Amino acid sequence: MSSEDTNYFTKANLDDYLRELGKEYRRLNGKKGMPAEIILIGGAAIIANYGFRDTTTDVDAVIHAVSSMKDAINRVGDKYKLPNGWLNADFMKTGSYSPKLEEFSVRYREFSNVLEVRTIAAEYLIAMKLRSGRKYKNDLSDIIGILYEHEKRGNPLMLEDIDKAVSNLYGGWETIPADSISFIKDTMKKSNLEKAYQAVRNEEKRSKDLLIQFEADYPGITNTENADTILDTLKRKKKQESE
């Protein structure tokens, strides 16, 4: 948890970086080189497909390519002064990853006739966000944002769709945090998702600020495993102080 988080990626510049990545990959492998496939996950998939969120700080992806893709990624990063590992597969080490994700990807765009970029389908993005359930990130507001945009498009997602996605990825709801289960059930009953989105986003920002201050006071303690517990303790303490 750090106050140094910086928003690097928008829909516009992400497309630019992917376009350049396709060019670099083709240069390295020649016109008849092996094609590559990238499946965008998480925040990158959100900004690629929806308008409620402007930025993401990282680009998580499943990458299928020959070894020269690593060089292509580094060249694009150097050219645009992007952080090291700007396109990475680190999320595969987290609990929200499932090897079945690739089965539920949808085509996004193709670059340089050699790089196909795909993203994760909406209900599967929601399933992943529920599995993570981080109250200090964008997980919960992203869920509402996806639901709201599909509602506006006249293609609303049902709880049955999400249930199927959770079952397909994780075998059922047993691995989904209890707070996430309560959250999605309550959210699906709300009549004003736009208002709900703003309320949850504001709470996420507040939670992040609390953790940043805690980390400043007690460096090196917070990690992904204990962040929610620490956050709950901080909120209870703050509430007691205000009473």
Contacts in CASP RR format, 6 or more apart in sequence:
PFRMAT RR
TARGET T0000
AUTHOR 0000-0000-0000
METHOD contacts of the structure
MODEL  1
MSSEDTNYFTKANLDDYLRELGKEYRRLNGKKGMPAEIILIGGAAIIANY
GFRDTTTDVDAVIHAVSSMKDAINRVGDKYKLPNGWLNADFMKTGSYSPK
LEEFSVRYREFSNVLEVRTIAAEYLIAMKLRSGRKYKNDLSDIIGILYEH
EKRGNPLMLEDIDKAVSNLYGGWETIPADSISFIKDTMKKSNLEKAYQAV
RNEEKRSKDLLIQFEADYPGITNTENADTILDTLKRKKKQESE
1 136 0 8 1.000
1 208 0 8 1.000
1 211 0 8 1.000
1 212 0 8 1.000
1 214 0 8 1.000
1 215 0 8 1.000
1 222 0 8 1.000
1 227 0 8 1.000
2 212 0 8 1.000
2 215 0 8 1.000
3 212 0 8 1.000
3 216 0 8 1.000
5 57 0 8 1.000
6 57 0 8 1.000
7 54 0 8 1.000
7 55 0 8 1.000
7 56 0 8 1.000
7 57 0 8 1.000
8 55 0 8 1.000
8 56 0 8 1.000
8 57 0 8 1.000
8 58 0 8 1.000
8 82 0 8 1.000
8 83 0 8 1.000
8 86 0 8 1.000
9 17 0 8 1.000
9 44 0 8 1.000
9 47 0 8 1.000
9 55 0 8 1.000
9 56 0 8 1.000
9 57 0 8 1.000
9 58 0 8 1.000
9 59 0 8 1.000
10 47 0 8 1.000
10 54 0 8 1.000
10 55 0 8 1.000
11 47 0 8 1.000
11 48 0 8 1.000
11 51 0 8 1.000
11 54 0 8 1.000
13 80 0 8 1.000
14 44 0 8 1.000
14 47 0 8 1.000
14 48 0 8 1.000
14 59 0 8 1.000
15 109 0 8 1.000
17 59 0 8 1.000
17 76 0 8 1.000
17 77 0 8 1.000
17 80 0 8 1.000
17 82 0 8 1.000
17 86 0 8 1.000
17 87 0 8 1.000
18 38 0 8 1.000
18 109 0 8 1.000
18 111 0 8 1.000
18 115 0 8 1.000
18 117 0 8 1.000
19 111 0 8 1.000
19 112 0 8 1.000
20 76 0 8 1.000
20 79 0 8 1.000
20 80 0 8 1.000
21 72 0 8 1.000
21 73 0 8 1.000
21 76 0 8 1.000
21 87 0 8 1.000
21 111 0 8 1.000
21 115 0 8 1.000
22 36 0 8 1.000
22 72 0 8 1.000
22 111 0 8 1.000
22 112 0 8 1.000
22 114 0 8 1.000
22 115 0 8 1.000
23 111 0 8 1.000
23 112 0 8 1.000
24 71 0 8 1.000
24 72 0 8 1.000
24 75 0 8 1.000
24 76 0 8 1.000
25 36 0 8 1.000
25 65 0 8 1.000
25 68 0 8 1.000
25 69 0 8 1.000
25 72 0 8 1.000
25 112 0 8 1.000
25 114 0 8 1.000
25 115 0 8 1.000
26 33 0 8 1.000
26 112 0 8 1.000
26 113 0 8 1.000
26 114 0 8 1.000
26 115 0 8 1.000
28 68 0 8 1.000
28 71 0 8 1.000
28 72 0 8 1.000
29 66 0 8 1.000
29 68 0 8 1.000
29 114 0 8 1.000
33 114 0 8 1.000
34 65 0 8 1.000
34 66 0 8 1.000
35 114 0 8 1.000
35 115 0 8 1.000
35 116 0 8 1.000
36 63 0 8 1.000
36 64 0 8 1.000
36 65 0 8 1.000
36 66 0 8 1.000
36 69 0 8 1.000
36 114 0 8 1.000
36 115 0 8 1.000
36 116 0 8 1.000
37 63 0 8 1.000
37 64 0 8 1.000
37 65 0 8 1.000
37 115 0 8 1.000
37 116 0 8 1.000
37 117 0 8 1.000
37 118 0 8 1.000
38 61 0 8 1.000
38 62 0 8 1.000
38 63 0 8 1.000
38 64 0 8 1.000
38 65 0 8 1.000
38 87 0 8 1.000
38 115 0 8 1.000
38 116 0 8 1.000
38 117 0 8 1.000
38 118 0 8 1.000
39 61 0 8 1.000
39 62 0 8 1.000
39 101 0 8 1.000
39 102 0 8 1.000
39 105 0 8 1.000
39 117 0 8 1.000
39 118 0 8 1.000
39 119 0 8 1.000
39 120 0 8 1.000
40 48 0 8 1.000
40 59 0 8 1.000
40 60 0 8 1.000
40 61 0 8 1.000
40 108 0 8 1.000
40 117 0 8 1.000
40 118 0 8 1.000
40 119 0 8 1.000
40 120 0 8 1.000
41 60 0 8 1.000
41 61 0 8 1.000
41 62 0 8 1.000
41 91 0 8 1.000
41 101 0 8 1.000
41 120 0 8 1.000
41 128 0 8 1.000
42 56 0 8 1.000
42 60 0 8 1.000
42 91 0 8 1.000
42 120 0 8 1.000
42 125 0 8 1.000
42 128 0 8 1.000
42 129 0 8 1.000
42 142 0 8 1.000
43 53 0 8 1.000
43 56 0 8 1.000
43 58 0 8 1.000
43 59 0 8 1.000
43 60 0 8 1.000
43 138 0 8 1.000
43 142 0 8 1.000
44 56 0 8 1.000
44 58 0 8 1.000
44 59 0 8 1.000
44 60 0 8 1.000
44 61 0 8 1.000
44 119 0 8 1.000
45 119 0 8 1.000
45 120 0 8 1.000
45 125 0 8 1.000
46 53 0 8 1.000
46 56 0 8 1.000
46 125 0 8 1.000
46 138 0 8 1.000
46 142 0 8 1.000
46 146 0 8 1.000
47 53 0 8 1.000
47 54 0 8 1.000
47 55 0 8 1.000
47 56 0 8 1.000
48 108 0 8 1.000
48 119 0 8 1.000
49 108 0 8 1.000
49 119 0 8 1.000
49 122 0 8 1.000
50 145 0 8 1.000
50 146 0 8 1.000
50 149 0 8 1.000
51 149 0 8 1.000
52 145 0 8 1.000
52 148 0 8 1.000
52 149 0 8 1.000
52 197 0 8 1.000
53 138 0 8 1.000
53 141 0 8 1.000
53 142 0 8 1.000
53 145 0 8 1.000
58 86 0 8 1.000
58 88 0 8 1.000
59 86 0 8 1.000
59 87 0 8 1.000
59 88 0 8 1.000
60 88 0 8 1.000
60 89 0 8 1.000
60 90 0 8 1.000
60 91 0 8 1.000
61 87 0 8 1.000
61 88 0 8 1.000
61 89 0 8 1.000
62 89 0 8 1.000
62 92 0 8 1.000
62 101 0 8 1.000
62 102 0 8 1.000
63 69 0 8 1.000
63 87 0 8 1.000
63 89 0 8 1.000
73 85 0 8 1.000
73 86 0 8 1.000
73 87 0 8 1.000
76 82 0 8 1.000
76 86 0 8 1.000
77 85 0 8 1.000
77 86 0 8 1.000
91 97 0 8 1.000
94 132 0 8 1.000
94 224 0 8 1.000
95 131 0 8 1.000
95 132 0 8 1.000
95 175 0 8 1.000
96 128 0 8 1.000
96 129 0 8 1.000
96 131 0 8 1.000
96 132 0 8 1.000
98 169 0 8 1.000
98 170 0 8 1.000
100 168 0 8 1.000
100 169 0 8 1.000
101 120 0 8 1.000
101 124 0 8 1.000
101 128 0 8 1.000
101 169 0 8 1.000
103 168 0 8 1.000
104 120 0 8 1.000
104 121 0 8 1.000
104 124 0 8 1.000
104 165 0 8 1.000
104 168 0 8 1.000
104 169 0 8 1.000
105 118 0 8 1.000
105 119 0 8 1.000
105 120 0 8 1.000
105 121 0 8 1.000
106 118 0 8 1.000
106 119 0 8 1.000
106 120 0 8 1.000
106 121 0 8 1.000
107 116 0 8 1.000
107 118 0 8 1.000
108 117 0 8 1.000
108 118 0 8 1.000
108 119 0 8 1.000
109 117 0 8 1.000
110 116 0 8 1.000
110 117 0 8 1.000
111 117 0 8 1.000
120 128 0 8 1.000
121 165 0 8 1.000
122 146 0 8 1.000
122 150 0 8 1.000
122 157 0 8 1.000
123 157 0 8 1.000
123 161 0 8 1.000
123 162 0 8 1.000
123 164 0 8 1.000
123 165 0 8 1.000
124 165 0 8 1.000
124 168 0 8 1.000
124 169 0 8 1.000
125 142 0 8 1.000
125 146 0 8 1.000
126 143 0 8 1.000
126 146 0 8 1.000
126 147 0 8 1.000
126 157 0 8 1.000
126 162 0 8 1.000
126 165 0 8 1.000
126 184 0 8 1.000
127 162 0 8 1.000
127 165 0 8 1.000
127 166 0 8 1.000
127 168 0 8 1.000
127 169 0 8 1.000
127 170 0 8 1.000
128 169 0 8 1.000
129 139 0 8 1.000
129 140 0 8 1.000
129 142 0 8 1.000
129 143 0 8 1.000
130 139 0 8 1.000
130 143 0 8 1.000
130 162 0 8 1.000
130 166 0 8 1.000
130 176 0 8 1.000
130 177 0 8 1.000
130 180 0 8 1.000
130 181 0 8 1.000
130 183 0 8 1.000
130 184 0 8 1.000
131 166 0 8 1.000
131 169 0 8 1.000
131 170 0 8 1.000
131 175 0 8 1.000
131 176 0 8 1.000
131 177 0 8 1.000
131 180 0 8 1.000
132 139 0 8 1.000
133 139 0 8 1.000
133 140 0 8 1.000
133 177 0 8 1.000
133 179 0 8 1.000
133 180 0 8 1.000
133 183 0 8 1.000
134 224 0 8 1.000
134 227 0 8 1.000
134 228 0 8 1.000
135 179 0 8 1.000
135 203 0 8 1.000
135 204 0 8 1.000
135 207 0 8 1.000
135 228 0 8 1.000
135 231 0 8 1.000
136 204 0 8 1.000
136 207 0 8 1.000
136 208 0 8 1.000
136 210 0 8 1.000
136 211 0 8 1.000
136 227 0 8 1.000
136 228 0 8 1.000
136 231 0 8 1.000
137 204 0 8 1.000
137 208 0 8 1.000
138 201 0 8 1.000
138 204 0 8 1.000
140 183 0 8 1.000
140 200 0 8 1.000
140 204 0 8 1.000
141 197 0 8 1.000
141 200 0 8 1.000
141 201 0 8 1.000
141 204 0 8 1.000
143 183 0 8 1.000
143 184 0 8 1.000
143 187 0 8 1.000
144 187 0 8 1.000
144 193 0 8 1.000
144 196 0 8 1.000
144 197 0 8 1.000
144 200 0 8 1.000
145 193 0 8 1.000
145 197 0 8 1.000
146 157 0 8 1.000
147 156 0 8 1.000
147 157 0 8 1.000
147 187 0 8 1.000
147 188 0 8 1.000
147 193 0 8 1.000
148 193 0 8 1.000
148 194 0 8 1.000
148 197 0 8 1.000
150 156 0 8 1.000
150 157 0 8 1.000
151 193 0 8 1.000
159 184 0 8 1.000
159 185 0 8 1.000
159 188 0 8 1.000
162 184 0 8 1.000
163 173 0 8 1.000
166 172 0 8 1.000
166 173 0 8 1.000
166 176 0 8 1.000
170 176 0 8 1.000
173 181 0 8 1.000
187 193 0 8 1.000
187 196 0 8 1.000
190 196 0 8 1.000
207 231 0 8 1.000
207 235 0 8 1.000
210 231 0 8 1.000
210 234 0 8 1.000
210 235 0 8 1.000
210 238 0 8 1.000
211 222 0 8 1.000
211 227 0 8 1.000
211 230 0 8 1.000
211 231 0 8 1.000
211 234 0 8 1.000
214 221 0 8 1.000
214 222 0 8 1.000
214 230 0 8 1.000
214 234 0 8 1.000
215 221 0 8 1.000
215 222 0 8 1.000
221 230 0 8 1.000
222 230 0 8 1.000
END
